[in-house]
Structure formats: C-alpha cells, structure tokens
Amino acid sequence: MRDGRLRRFLGGLSLGYIQMAATIVTGLWMTPFLLRRLGSHDYGLWLLGTQVLTYLALMDLGVVALIPREIAACGGRLQAAHDSDRSELQALVGQTARLVVWQLPAVALAGAIVVWMMPSEWIALRWPLGIVVLTFVVTFPLRVFSALLQGLQDLTFLGIVQFGSWAAGVVVTFIAAALGYGLYALACGWITTQIVTVGFAWRRLTRAHPEVFPSTLPSLSLSTAWRQISRGAWISVNQVAQVLLVGTDLVVVGKLLGPEAVVPFACTGRLASMLANQPQMFMQMALPALSSLRASASRERLFDVSKSMAQVMLLLSGAIVAVVLAVNGPFVTWWVGAGRFGGLGLTALLLAGMLARHINVTAVYTLFCFGNERRLALTSIADGLVALISMLVLVPMLGLYGAAIGSLIGTCAVSLPNNFAALGRELGAPPIEFLRPLRPWLMRFPAIVGVIVLLSYSWDAHGLWRFAPLAAVVGLAYAIAMVPAVRTPPLGDVIRERVYPALLKMYVVSGFSRTVSRTFAR
C-alpha cells in the first residue's frame, strides 16, 4: 500500500474499533433493557425479522457490492497511468445508478409480498416490519453512496458516518422503547440509522468528490446492463450463501425450537459475534486497496499484502477465541441471566465456527480481487446448503448445539478445501505457501486454548469485577505469547517499514513508540 492509502485505511479501521467498543458497551445495557420491555418472544421475533431484510438486500443482484472494487480498480488504473480524465469513472457510476433504479420495482414487489405473506405466528411483527421494509425500498438505490465512499477509500469519513448513524439509532430505540412503543421502537431505530447514513454519505460525495458524478445519467443498453448484472450475479449468489452461512442458524432454531430458543442461542454467541465483526471489517476496508493494487502493482506484491492481512486476521480471531472462551459464561450470566447461557460447549462450537470462517475469509478476499466471483459463489452456496441441511438434521437431535455444528460442517467440508485449492493455483504453488507465515500462530494457539479450557473449570469469575480483569489478563497473555507471530514476515516487515511510521504521523505518542520500536527491532 502507498502511504496515503495506508493512512486512510488505518483511520477508518481505528474508527471501526472505537465503534466496536461503543457497540459492546451499549449492547451490554440495551439488550437486557429491551428484553424487559419487549419480552423474549417479541425480541426473538425482531431477531428473525431482521433476517428478512438480509434476504431483501439480495435483490440488487450484486450490483452495489461490485462498486467498491470497480471504483478502486478504476482509480488504480488512472493513478498508474497518471491520467486525470474521470470520464470512465463517471460512466461507471452513472450506469450503476441507472441499473439500481431499474431494480427498484422488483424490490418493492418483493417487500410487499414479504409483509403480506408473513406467518400468522409472527403477526405482532407485521406492521413494525412493514414500516422497516418501506424504508428499505425507498433507500434501496441510495445505498450506492456509501459504496462509492468505500471505493474512493474515504474510509475515515465513512467510519464517522457509520458510528454516528449507529449512535442515533440507539438513542431513538431507547427513547421509543422507554415510552412503550415495543417493536415499533426497534423499527424506528433501524430507520434512523439508514436515513442518517444516506444523508451524510450524499453530502460528503457532493462536497468532497463531485468529480465522480456524471452531469446526466448515461443511457444503458440491455447488453451493457446484462454485462453488469452477469458480473454481479455471482456476487449475488455469494450473498445468498452468506445469508445461509450467517443468519439461517437463527431462522432454523426459531422455526424448529420456537422464538424463545433464539434468545439463548443469540445471547451465547453475542459477545463472539460483536468481536468477530472486527476482523471481518479489517478485510472489508482493505478490499478497495487490494483492488487498486491489483491494477497498479505486481502479483507478488499483492500476495505479500494478502499474506500480511491473513496474519492480522488470525491474530485478531485467536484473541477473540481466547477471551470469549474464558469469560463468556460469567459474562452472559451477569448480562442477561444464567437461564440464557447455552453452556461452554455451545460457546466452543460457535467460536470454532467463527475461527474457521475467518481462516476462509483470508483466501476469499484475495480470490475476489483476482476476479474469482463465479468460483467463490458456487463454493459459498454449496457451503451454505451443506450447513443448512446439517442444521435441519442436527437441531432436532442436538438442539442449539446442532445449529453450531451444522455451520462448522459446511465451512470445514466445503469452503476451506475448495478456496485454498484455488488460492494455490493463483499462487502457482501449494496452498501451504500462503499459510507458511501463519506457522508461529498455529504452533501457539492450540496450547493457549487448551490451558484456558482446563482453567475454566476451576476459576470463579462470576460478576463484572471478576470476569473483566480476567478478560484483560487472558488478552495480555495471548498478546505476549503471539509476539513472535506478529514479527514474522511479511507482516513484521510491513509493521516496521510502513504501519509504524504511519502511526507516528497520525499519533504523537513518544513513550509508546519507543516500546514498539524495541519490540520490532531486528
């Protein structure tokens, strides 16, 4: 990455982690508050209803999902050629905008069908979800704005907008729930988040990046539209698979075991899911930079960057596993009560599934940058179907454990072997070459997990003032144990040569900088 791209990336990432901390703190308080106000049944209904919006989002056929990569790749080509002509960029934006508008009637029809055909046992959710669906339809074309900011790598501002819109949604939800509006309170909070995001993204684009907008929307022939849809179709298929991979476990549990069973499953996995989003966010923010590098840098350089990101992903993911495994039982008990904790076994299975998905993501983003949409889509849909079938078989037999095991089976049996085989072909070498920098992490991580599991049966960490220090101690011990993994090239080289100097320019912290210098000194 060039220094400018790296600073934008670090700025957006730091804001993301600030939002993560705020989300965790707020979630600790808001979820019990909402459970008291709504009850387990209605809160479980809302969790199921939000999955419906995920399904509706698939109606864009991958067109919006392509924007960050295509915009970044176009910018990389222009930068490599030292070309100031923005006509190609404007044409891409205009054609995408027109195509998204064309999709709007189908999205509106699908939304109406969803609300009208809602199961009778979900009747309390019909009108709150109906308002949310209406807002979703209205703002459907406007999601292009945030995607453009990501493609332009305006990540710091995008992080500010996402944090601000989330905070506004939380405030509105709290006030409306306190006034007794029930499920409508959650609907109002969701709507607020969408409107704030769209409004500020539009304002930023018109003021800071007016050159990306064409003076008029260009004409769009059916052949051009088909080319864009065909490129995005595989992304849309992949998005369908992601819905199967991420959200279907809640739907299966709710359908087979009832809405009340969704709550302990969601509460047991809440801490892990909140933290798991951060490594994923790291890769999502890096995608525009990777796409730009693909157009302007050598293949070897791109793979070095990808390997560094894989190291970061697994270091972060391993830290999440260690901390959550140590404190999840006491945390859930303190947070929402012992009756809503699914047990250490369920925690371990959910964390194993998260870790497997994170390992898979390190291959997925590199393959995506090389244009492997079709392969990724087919692999993901096969993964999702295997996971869904496994859950349908296992949940009646094993309860909540069956949902976690089903997801893990899909990832380990389908995605990991297929994606790493494809990555090996792109590298022109065995997949082990991509994993070689991860060896120090792989050697230490199983021992750390084993020690935590053994100690978890002996320590009594119930209560905030016990499990919070325990989480800090476990995190610190993990960080110390993984110093050799952090120093391993290519990540160690990137930190010494690029990340550390960029941080010095962003944050003047002399005492900390001297410590980091000694840690990474050759």
C-alpha angles and dihedrals in degrees: 000000000000117000094255093052091045094052091049090048093049091046093053092043094051090052089049091056091048088054089048091056092047091047092052094048093046093044090053089062104028099053096058088042092053092044089055092047099041106021127230094283097055093039089052089050090054091051089053093045093055088060088061089062089053089056092048091052088065089071092086088073092226095298096124092041089060094055100082093050096043094045092048092046091049090050090049092053092049091048093049090050093042087234120158095188109118098185093105090051093048092048091052092050093045096048092047092049093051092048092051090051089052089057094054099089091053091049091050091050092049091049092051091050091050093054095042096046096046113140115261092240088061094053093122089061098050102093099033088050090043091060090048092049091050090053090046091054093048093049095039096102092040093066085084089080096065091043090054092052090052092049091049087051092236085148100149093058091042089053091051091050093048091048093047094047091048091050092049090051092051093051093049092047092051095048094046093046091048089053090054102253094138116192090003088067091061090045092052091050092051092048092050091054092052096047095047092048094050095045097051094040089055092048092050094049095049093048105035103025108028090142092075094064119086116224088240133008107266121235114266119210121206091247092054091046090050092052091053093045092047090053091047095040093079089050088051090051088050090051089053087053092049089054088052090047100044112024107024094078089068092048093049092048091047093048098044101032102024134254092284090062090057091067100062090041091051094041093050090052098037099094092046093046094049091051094039091062091067099067086044090051089051091060094042091054090047094052097084090049091049090050091049091049090051089061097042110025138058124271091245091054092051092051092049090054090047092051090050090052091049089055091051092047094054094042090055094041092050091051090053092050093049096048098040093046089053100047110018096101096051090040096054092042091053092041106047106353136275092274091068096053114100095203139258091285093058090045091053092048093049091049092048089053091049092050092049091051092049091052088050092049091060088064096037097060094048091049090047092055089055091054100257094144095133095051093044091049095050092045093049095047090050089049091050094048093048090048092048094049090046091051093048089053099040104039095067089050103037104020116211091357089063092060092053094045092048092056091047092051092055094051097044098041099042119011103041099050095040098045096045091048088054091046090054090055091051090050092046087227139080114290089246088077090066091048097044095092087054094062096099089052093047091050094053105034100071091051092051092050092047092053092048093050092050094047094045089073092056109039124081106214101160113141131045095265090055105042095040094060089042090055090050092049093048091047092050092047090050092049092051092047091051099050091104089052091052092050094051114109138281090029094041091053092049092051094048097043105032118006097049095049090046091051090050089056092047100041126027102210106145100179093049092045092056090052092050091047092055092045094054098034113128 
